[in-house]
Amino acid sequence: AYNSVLDNGAQMILGTVTTAPCLAVSAQAFEDRVFMLTPSASSADVTAGKDNAFQVCFTDPGQGVAAADMIAAKGMGTKIGIIYNNADVYSTGIYQAFAARCAELNLEIVATTTFPSDDNADFSVQIAECKDNGADLVFLPIYYTPASLILAQAKAVNYAPVFFGGDGMDGILALEGFDKTLAEGLMLLTPFAASSPDEKTQSFVKAYVALAGEEPNQFAADAYDGVYALYTAAQNAGINGETAPEDACELLIEQFATLQVSGLTGELAWATTGEVTKVPTVYVIENGIYAKVD
């Protein structure tokens, strides 16, 4: 797929969506000197040691730290349980940073449980460990599909802590067959909410729904911001259809060092290490929509 993209005349890459394939693509792009901007591959390893790889999304460690800070600042829980996917670099990366930050903030973690893949269907052991240890907040640095099962199975055993997830939780309300009432009170860290009333967001949501037939989540918004970041940087650098990919790469690296974009997911700027700078936002699901937590 990577070679096919370049063979068709691509000068730069917007991708990939998740961390595992992005690690392979970013390594090859670095070797070939092709600039890449990933919308949602959040591992710090994606950009580490690669001057041509940049991210639109928060890094995994950044999410873990921000989540712990919010929990401490708002007093959301006194005993914390964690359920994460130990076979997934996204989930593991957030968990590790979260646990380390909790230790710094003297937040008590009473249960840390894992599962082997996003295809896992039975979470009874993990839920029981959190419940039996008195966790009144359960941190879920995982994607929304396994999270939907955890919410349903927790309700079945009358366990109702505060559930708190990262940006991988975004999209749970659109999951086919999911009972949205199970997500009532669910908190998540995400840079975008389709319910936000600002004009820019609502214009994007209207256009997206007209094309896709469903509301966009943060993955769509990150990709949208990525397109316009590349467009702005290419315009500023004078890149055109005749610019060689390796030349475009060097020009874009220079541009992203000072680039600022007012996007759907915030006010974006980039460090030379490839990490994006933007303000994390926490939302709680109330009556089937996202409500911002101030």
N, C-alpha and C positions, 0 to 999 in steps of 0.2 A: 504494500500500500504506500509506503514511504517513497519508494522509487517511482511508483506510478504517478504520484503527485508531482515530483520533480520532472519526470519525463513529459508531463503535460504543460510545462512552462511555468510552474509556480516559482515565485521569487522569494516567498516567505511562507511561514506555516502558522495557522491559527489552530492549535490543538496540542495534545489530544485531550479527551474529556477526563479520563481518570489516570491515576498515578502510574500503575504498572506498565501500560503501554508507553506512557510518556517518558519513563526512564530510558526505554530502549530508543525511542525516537529522538529524545534530546541528546543522547550520546552520539547518535549518527549525524544529527544536524550540526553538532559541535565540530565533528570531524570534517564535515563537508562545508562548513561555514555558511549555513543557512539560518537566518534569523527565525526564531519561533516564539510565539506567545500562547501559552496555554490558558484557556478560560477557567479550568476547574481541576487541574491536577495539582494537588496542594502539598505534596511532600516537599520538604526542603531539599531533598536529594535531586529533585528535578532540575534545579538551577545550580546546585553546588558545583563549583569549579568550571562553570560554563558561562562565558561572558555574553553569549548570544541567546540565552534562554530566560524568559521572563514570565511572570504569572499575573493573571487578573484577580485570582482568588486569594483569600487568606492562606497562609501556610498552616500546616497541621499544628506545629507548636504554638503559633499565634492564637489559634482557636482554643487550644487547651488552656492557655494562660488567661485569655479573655473570659472564658466560661468560669474558671475558678474565681477570678476577680469579681465577676458579677454576683456569683453565689455568696461570696463573703460580704460584699458591699450591701447587698439587699437582705442578708440573713435568711436565705431561701431554705436552708436545711442545716441541721446540727449533726446529723449522722448520714454519711454519703455512701451509697453503693455504686458500683461501676459494672456495666456489662459491655464488653467490647469484643471485636473479632480479632483474635490474635494471629490470623492468617492474612490480614489485610493491612498494608502499610499505612493507609489513610487512618484507619481506626486505631492502630497501634501508636502511630505518631501523636495523635491528639491525646490518647490516654496517657502516654508517658509524660507529656508536658503538663497535662492537667494534674496528675498525681504529684509531680514535683512542685507545682505551684501550690497545691493544697497543703503540702508539708510546710512551705514557707509561710502560709497564711494561718497555720494551725487549724485547718479544717480537718475534721476526723473522718477518715475513710474506714468504714466498718466491714465492707465486703468488696472484693475485686474478683469478678468472674469473667470467663471467656467462653467463646464458641468458635467452631472451626471454619465456618464459611457462611456466606449470605444465603445459602440454600438451607441452612439449619431450620428445622420446623418446631422443635420442642425446646422450650426455654424454662421448663418447670424447675429444673435444678438451679439455674441462675436466679430465677425469681425467688425461689424459696430461700436461697442463701442471703439475698438482700433483705427479704422480709424477716427471716429468723434473727438477723443481726440488728434489726430495728432501724434500717435505713429509711429516713423520711424524705430523702431525695436520691433519685437514681440517675446517674449520668450515663447517657447513651451516645458515645461517639461513633455512630454507625449509620448506615443508610436506612431509608424509610421502609424498605420491604421487611427486613427482620424486625424493625422497630414496631411495625404494625402488629406483628404476631405477639411481641412482648406486651404491648398494651392490652390486647385481647385476653391473653393468658393471665395477666396480672389481675384484670377485672374478674376473671372466673374464680380466682381464689380470694377475692375481696381485699386485694392489696392496692392501695391508692396513694403512693408517695407522689411528690413532685417529680415529673420526668423532664429531663433537660438534655437536649441534643445539639449537634453542630449543624453545619450547612447541608450535610448529607440527609438530614431529616426533611429538608424542604421538598415538597412534592407528595407528602403523605396524604394530604386531603384529596388529591386527584387519583390516588391508587384505586384501581378498579375493584369493586366489591368491599372496600373498606368502610366500616361504620364510623362516620366522622365524629360521632359523640365520644368515641374512645379517646380522641385527641384533645378533648376539652381540658384546658389547663396545661397542655404540653408547651414547654418552653424550648426555643431553639435560637441558635446564633446564626443569623443569615444577613447578607447585605441588601436583600431585596424582598419586598412584599407587594404582591399585585394589588392588595387592598389600599396601598398608600394613596392618599388623595391628591398628591402633587401632580401638576399638569403633565410633566415629562413622563412619569410612570403611567398615568392613565392613557396617554396617547399611545405609548408602546403596547400596553395591554390590549387596547382596542384593535390595533393593527395586527397584533399577534393572534388574537382570538379569531379575527376574520380570516387569517391564513391557515391556522392550525386547528381551529375548532375547540380550543381549550385554553385556559389561562396559563401564562408563562410562570415558571419558577425561577429561582436564582441561577440555575444553570443556563437558562435562556438569556437572562439579563447579563450574566458574566460574558457570554459569547458575544452579545450585542455590543457591550463595552469594548471587548477585544477587537472587534471589526473596526470600530471608530478610532480606537487608539492606533491601530496599524495605519488606517487611512490618514489620520492627522499627522503621524510621524512621517509617512511616505510623502505626503504633500509638502511638509516643511523641508524635507531633505531633497526634494526635486526628483524623486524616484519615478521613472516612467517605464513603459513596456520594454524599453531597450536596455534597462539596467540589469547587469548580470547579478545573479543571486548572491554571489560572494561580495560584490560591491554594495548591494542593497543591505546585506548583513552588517557591514561596518558602519554604514550611514545610519541604520536604525539603532544600533548600539549607542551611537553618539546622541541620537535624538531622545532615546528613552532616559538618558541621564538627567534630562531637564524637563521632560514632557509632563504636562498636567492636563488631565481630561476630566471634565464634569460629566460623570456618567450616571447610569441608572443605579449603580451599586455604590455610589458615593463620589467624593472628590479623589481622583486617582493620581498618584505620583509613584515613581519607582526608585528603588535603591540600585546602585550599580551591581549589586548581588542578584538582581532579578526579582526581589520581593516587592510586592505592591504595598503602598501605604494608603489605607483608608480606614474610616472609623467603623468598628464592629457594632452591630445593632442586635439587640435581643428582642424577640417577639414572643408573645404568649397567644395561644389559640383560644379565642373566646367566641362562642356562638358561630363556629365554623369559619372564622376569618382571623387574620393576624392582627394583633394589637401591639403596638410598640411599647416596650418597657422602658420608662425613663429612669 
